[in-house]
Amino acid sequence: MVKAFHHIFFLKKSKDHEKRPVPIYLRITMDGKIAEISIGKKVQKDLWIPKVGRTNGNTKARQALNSHLTLLEYQLFEAYQAMLSEKRMITAMAIKNRCKGIDDCQRMLAPIFQKHNNRIAALVPKEYSLGTVERYKTSLAHTIEFMRWKYKASDINILDINHDFISDSFKNSENNC
């Protein structure tokens, strides 16, 4: 499902913005959720065209700034397309992090499941039986097998687990019975 994705460059004005150059920010909007990032550049307020998110004029410095903004837009769309092709959960913050070179902290299903199984195994025989531990191990093995069959991957980011993943794994288990 393609989500509504928008962006805009804007000036973040301070109290004395009339006297000094103002920082330029990028606002990324995804389905109404917003993430903002400073692009590390400043411009005089009277040189900025808010409707187009660019500076006016033909000086080399202004052309360089406008080219930099165009490059940032390209990187923004590249990050968005990469996340679409990776079938990752796309949020404004995730796109911002990708553009900044920060990879989202990925929490993968198999290690979390294994950590759970280790905790259960540590509670044998006080709270759990060996049979319960074996069933959890079997469940993990079947989950990994399902991911390899359905997604051609041995693991999945827990943020990518959705209703389809759950219902497909349930359908797959029904067919094997």
Residue pairs with C-beta under 8 A, 6 or more apart in sequence:
2 84
3 30
3 31
3 90
4 29
4 30
4 31
4 32
5 28
5 29
5 30
5 80
5 90
5 95
6 28
6 29
6 30
7 26
7 27
7 28
7 29
7 73
7 76
8 26
8 27
8 29
8 53
9 24
9 25
9 26
9 27
9 39
9 53
9 54
9 69
9 72
10 24
10 25
10 27
10 50
10 53
11 17
11 22
11 23
11 24
11 25
11 43
11 45
11 48
11 50
12 22
12 23
12 24
12 25
12 38
13 22
13 45
14 20
14 22
17 45
18 45
20 42
21 42
21 43
21 44
22 42
22 43
22 44
22 45
22 48
23 38
23 41
23 42
24 38
24 39
24 41
24 42
24 43
24 69
25 36
25 37
25 38
25 39
26 36
26 37
26 38
26 39
26 72
26 76
27 34
27 35
27 36
28 34
28 35
28 36
28 37
28 76
28 92
28 95
28 96
29 92
30 90
30 91
30 92
30 95
33 91
33 92
33 93
34 92
35 91
35 92
35 93
35 95
35 96
36 96
37 96
37 99
37 100
39 68
39 69
39 72
41 65
41 68
43 55
43 65
47 55
47 56
47 57
47 62
48 54
48 55
48 56
49 55
49 56
53 69
54 66
54 69
55 62
55 65
55 66
56 62
72 99
75 99
76 95
76 99
79 95
79 98
79 99
80 90
80 95
82 98
83 90
83 94
83 95
83 98
84 90
87 160
88 94
88 104
88 157
88 159
88 160
89 157
89 159
89 160
94 104
97 103
97 104
98 104
104 159
106 157
106 159
107 157
107 158
107 159
108 155
108 156
108 157
108 158
109 143
109 147
109 155
109 156
109 157
109 158
109 161
110 140
110 143
110 144
110 154
110 155
111 155
112 158
113 139
113 140
113 143
114 140
116 136
117 133
117 136
117 137
117 140
120 128
120 132
120 133
120 136
121 128
121 133
124 130
124 132
124 133
142 173
143 169
144 154
144 155
146 168
146 169
146 172
147 153
147 154
147 155
147 156
148 154
149 172
150 168
150 169
150 172
156 165
